[in-house]
Amino acid sequence: MIVCLLAFGAFVLWPLSYQVNYKLSIDIDDNSAPRHGEGVIEVQFLSQPIRIDNTPNWSIGARGEAFAVDLGERGTMFVLLSGESGTKGRGAVEAGQRALGTYFHASFGDTPPNLRGWLQINSFASKHESVEVDPSNLPMLVRFRDTNDPASVERVEPNALDASFGPGVKITRVTAQLTDEPMTTGIEKRLPWVSKPVGSVGKGMHLPYLSFLNQINDGSFRRGFGR
């Protein structure tokens, strides 16, 4: 009996974990030439069976990398993991929990930190739901004048790709889908400096706090990986 009670107590207090993967896909019309890019992000859930004050039921974090959309001679667009503050007319969504909430209207605030909650998260993930995404709700979109220089980054407006890549280039469709596909990796093949800590791109430039360059940092390109 004592052994059973100890085992049950350990089960109740032992944190539970779960991973939900979602794939963000972007289709672009480049003067009637189709372009496509996609990336899979992992959202990690860890239950908090022992809670203090307002500790959330689940600790939720993102693991993944930015991904590229190759536009041939016009260049490459990168879809980052971070959102963007103070952008007029945009609801730029950070990868991870905010993406699940915005794209799939999923809220986990009341999900209990136990096996019942774990099963609820599993049920959500197993539906493999696919939804249409408004381009204005994409994370930060950028391009680089020189991919070897992070400070050469330029903002790309999702509803005005022609301003960055030339006439006739526009996003035609964005979707998000819950998936069992593995997380996308390999961003360092396009941006070789990503594997080295650089801090914020605007570091040392004495720019305003909310400057676009100050909002881009190591976590915009890669999260959940040891250095």
PyMOL commands that set and color helices and strands:
alter all, ss='L'
color gray80, all
select helices_A, chain A and resi 2-13+72-74+97-104+115-126+135-137+150-152+162-165+187-189+192-195+212-215+218-221
alter helices_A, ss='H'
color red, helices_A
select strands_A, chain A and resi 17-30+33-47+58-65+67-70+76-79+130-132+141-144+153-155+169-179+222-223
alter strands_A, ss='S'
color yellow, strands_A
deselect
rebuild
show_as cartoon
